[in-house]
Amino acid sequence: MDDSRQHTVLDGQPANEHVGLEAAPVLYTAGQAANLLQVRESWLRRRAAQRLVPCTFLGKHLRFSRADLEQIVADAARPAVGARRSSRSDTGAAHRPLRQSHSGSRTGSRRFA
């Protein structure tokens, strides 16, 4: 078989020689789509069940077209923003000692009887 061929081979024949396959979009399973998107399959299935991502249900079988995957990526894209500011100052909360309670023990520590 010639390695330069780009078509999928089905039953010993190139995919485009099968009746109707040349015009039909390729559909991916949830596992294949999750792998391509580099996300967990459970995340993708959950989002699809909630109709939060474009998908196709063939009966009970979940499938994704190439256009669905491209739309998922486009919807997830966010513009770059400046660096996030930390809510803590560099010398603040990380170096502050715990407050002392009236009994002299530190707040948050537990005494067991």
C-alpha positions in Angstrom: 0.0 0.0 0.0 1.3 3.5 -0.9 2.0 5.5 2.3 1.3 8.8 0.4 -2.4 8.0 0.2 -4.5 10.2 2.4 -7.8 8.4 2.2 -9.0 5.9 4.8 -9.3 2.4 3.4 -12.5 0.5 4.1 -12.9 -3.1 3.0 -9.8 -2.9 0.9 -11.1 0.1 -1.1 -10.3 3.8 -0.5 -13.1 5.6 1.4 -14.0 7.9 -1.4 -14.9 4.9 -3.7 -17.7 3.9 -1.4 -21.1 5.1 -2.4 -22.0 8.4 -0.7 -18.9 8.5 1.6 -17.1 11.3 -0.4 -19.8 13.8 0.5 -20.5 12.6 4.0 -18.7 14.3 6.9 -16.5 12.2 9.1 -18.0 11.6 12.5 -15.9 11.0 15.6 -16.9 9.1 18.7 -16.7 10.9 22.1 -13.4 9.1 22.8 -11.9 10.1 19.5 -13.1 13.7 19.8 -11.9 14.0 23.4 -8.5 12.7 22.3 -8.3 15.3 19.5 -9.4 18.1 21.9 -7.1 16.8 24.6 -9.8 16.7 27.3 -11.3 13.9 29.3 -14.0 11.9 27.6 -16.3 12.3 30.6 -16.0 16.1 30.4 -17.0 16.1 26.7 -19.9 13.6 27.3 -21.2 15.7 30.2 -21.1 18.9 28.1 -22.8 17.2 25.2 -25.6 15.8 27.4 -26.2 19.3 28.7 -26.2 20.6 25.1 -23.4 22.9 26.0 -21.2 21.8 23.0 -22.3 21.1 19.4 -22.7 17.4 18.7 -24.9 14.8 17.0 -26.8 12.0 18.5 -27.4 9.0 16.2 -30.0 7.4 18.3 -28.2 7.0 21.6 -24.8 7.2 20.0 -22.9 10.5 20.5 -20.9 11.7 17.6 -18.9 14.8 16.7 -18.2 16.3 13.2 -15.0 18.2 12.4 -17.1 21.3 12.4 -18.4 20.5 15.9 -14.8 20.2 17.2 -13.7 23.4 15.5 -16.7 25.2 17.1 -15.9 23.8 20.6 -12.4 25.1 20.2 -13.6 28.5 18.9 -16.1 28.9 21.8 -13.5 28.0 24.4 -11.0 30.6 23.0 -10.5 33.6 25.2 -8.5 36.7 24.5 -5.2 37.2 26.2 -5.4 39.5 29.2 -2.7 41.0 31.5 -1.2 39.2 34.4 -3.6 38.3 37.2 -3.2 40.3 40.3 -2.8 38.3 43.5 -5.3 39.1 46.3 -2.5 38.7 48.8 0.3 41.1 49.2 3.9 39.7 49.2 4.4 40.5 52.8 0.9 40.0 54.0 -1.1 36.9 54.7 1.6 34.4 54.1 3.8 35.7 56.9 1.2 36.7 59.5 1.1 34.5 62.6 -2.2 32.9 63.6 -4.4 34.9 66.0 -4.3 34.0 69.6 -7.6 33.2 71.3 -8.4 34.3 74.8 -7.3 31.0 76.2 -3.9 31.3 74.7 -4.2 28.5 72.1 -3.9 29.3 68.5 -7.1 29.6 66.5 -7.8 26.6 64.4 -6.0 24.1 66.6 -8.1 21.4 68.2 -7.9 20.0 71.7 -8.9 16.5 72.2 -10.2 15.3 75.6 
